[in-house]
Amino acid sequence: MQRIIILIYVIITATIAIFCTILEIQPALFIINIFAPNVGDSYSINIVVLLLWFILLSPLLIFLTISKLIRKKEDKNISPERTGIFITRKKAFQSAMVGIPIYINGKKAGIIDNGKTKFFDAPIGTCSVHVGVGKQASEKVQVIITEKQQLQFELKIKQSVFTVKIILNQI
């Protein structure tokens, strides 16, 4: 859902930037006046569109950066007495700014960021683990966890033609 909202926002801001530049209305008129202060001066339409688009995208970029910084930091000292699952997300360009949700037994356990390893507490016994939601979710992996056992998983994101596929493998 977050990716769809981001994509829609990017498309809308690009449309607004192009529309404002072609019709020479605010806020593009402000940028045009910087590059061509006198009537009849020429200016590069590409630069005006790109600058205006970047200005319109800046609230989204600030929001994504702040939300990534606010996310809970992972524990550096995990006791070997804890029962749970380590998940390592491979560093990838696809969805680099977006955290991917982790589900253990159908309940959201947390979010994992790009290139990070995170520990999730899991109940003793049979557990089902899957990553993501909707069409981009990984297959459910069934594991049996004993007391004080810590399983390790690797999360990969593979780009196909128009979709992203999430793969969760036990190490």
C-alpha positions in Angstrom: 0.0 0.0 0.0 2.8 2.4 0.9 4.5 1.8 -2.5 1.3 2.5 -4.3 0.8 5.8 -2.5 4.4 6.8 -3.2 4.0 5.9 -6.9 0.8 7.9 -7.2 2.4 10.9 -5.4 5.4 10.8 -7.8 3.2 10.7 -10.9 0.9 13.5 -9.6 3.9 15.7 -8.8 5.5 15.1 -12.2 2.2 16.0 -13.9 1.9 19.2 -11.8 5.5 20.2 -12.6 5.0 19.7 -16.3 1.6 21.5 -16.3 2.8 24.5 -14.4 5.9 24.9 -16.5 4.1 24.7 -19.8 1.4 27.2 -18.7 4.1 29.3 -16.9 2.1 29.6 -13.7 3.2 29.5 -10.1 5.3 27.9 -8.7 7.1 27.3 -12.1 6.9 31.0 -12.8 9.2 31.7 -9.9 11.8 29.4 -11.2 11.4 30.7 -14.8 12.0 34.3 -13.5 15.2 33.1 -11.9 16.6 31.7 -15.2 15.0 34.4 -17.5 14.6 37.6 -15.5 13.7 39.8 -18.5 10.8 39.3 -20.9 11.8 37.5 -24.0 14.8 35.7 -22.4 15.1 32.0 -23.1 15.2 29.3 -20.5 15.6 25.5 -20.4 12.2 23.9 -19.9 13.8 20.7 -18.8 15.7 22.3 -15.9 12.6 24.2 -14.8 10.5 21.0 -14.8 13.1 19.0 -12.9 13.7 21.6 -10.3 10.0 22.1 -9.7 9.5 18.3 -9.6 12.3 18.0 -7.0 10.7 20.7 -4.9 7.4 19.0 -5.0 9.0 15.6 -4.1 11.0 17.0 -1.2 8.2 16.6 1.4 8.0 12.9 0.5 11.8 12.5 0.7 11.9 14.2 4.0 9.0 12.0 5.3 10.6 8.8 4.2 14.0 9.8 5.7 12.5 10.7 9.1 10.3 7.6 9.2 13.4 5.4 8.5 15.4 7.2 11.3 12.5 6.9 13.8 12.1 3.1 13.4 13.2 1.1 16.4 16.8 0.2 16.4 17.7 -3.5 16.6 19.2 -5.0 19.7 22.9 -5.4 19.4 23.2 -7.9 22.3 20.8 -10.8 21.7 21.1 -13.3 24.6 21.6 -16.9 23.4 18.8 -17.8 25.9 16.2 -16.2 23.8 14.0 -18.2 21.4 13.4 -16.7 18.0 14.3 -16.0 14.4 17.1 -13.9 12.8 16.1 -12.4 9.5 18.8 -10.9 7.2 17.6 -8.7 4.4 20.0 -8.5 1.5 20.9 -5.0 0.4 19.0 -4.2 -2.9 18.1 -1.1 -4.8 14.5 -2.1 -5.1 12.4 -0.7 -2.2 15.5 0.5 -0.5 13.7 3.1 1.5 10.7 0.9 2.3 10.6 -1.4 5.3 9.2 -4.9 4.7 6.8 -6.3 7.3 7.6 -9.7 8.9 4.8 -12.0 10.0 5.1 -14.8 12.5 2.1 -17.1 12.9 0.0 -14.5 11.0 0.8 -11.6 13.3 3.0 -8.7 12.4 6.2 -9.1 14.3 8.0 -6.0 13.0 9.6 -4.4 10.0 13.0 -5.1 8.4 15.0 -2.4 6.6 17.3 -2.7 3.6 20.6 -4.5 4.4 19.8 -5.1 8.1 19.6 -8.2 10.3 16.9 -8.2 12.9 15.9 -10.6 15.7 12.2 -11.5 16.3 11.0 -13.5 19.3 9.0 -16.6 18.3 7.0 -19.0 20.3 8.2 -22.6 21.0 6.7 -25.2 18.7 5.5 -25.0 15.1 5.8 -21.5 13.6 4.9 -20.1 10.2 7.0 -17.2 8.9 6.3 -15.0 5.9 7.4 -11.6 4.7 5.4 -8.9 2.9 1.7 -8.6 2.1 -0.4 -9.1 -1.0 1.0 -10.3 -4.3 4.5 -9.5 -3.2 4.5 -11.7 -0.1 6.9 -14.6 0.2 5.7 -18.1 0.6 4.9 -19.2 4.2 7.8 -21.2 5.7 6.8 -23.7 8.4 9.5 -24.3 11.1 9.7 -26.1 14.4 11.5 -24.1 17.1 12.7 -25.7 20.3 13.6 -23.8 23.5 16.6 -21.4 23.3 16.9 -22.1 19.5 17.6 -19.2 17.1 16.9 -19.9 13.5 18.3 -17.8 10.7 16.6 -16.7 7.5 17.7 -14.7 4.5 15.4 -12.3 2.7 16.0 -11.5 -1.0 14.1 -9.3 -3.3 14.1 -10.3 -7.0 13.0 -7.9 -9.7 10.9 -9.5 -12.5 9.4 -7.6 -15.5 6.8 -5.5 -13.7 6.7 -7.0 -10.2 9.0 -7.5 -7.2 9.2 -11.0 -5.7 10.2 -11.6 -2.1 12.0 -14.8 -1.3 12.6 -16.1 2.2 15.1 -18.9 2.7 16.2 -20.7 5.9 20.0 -20.8 6.3 
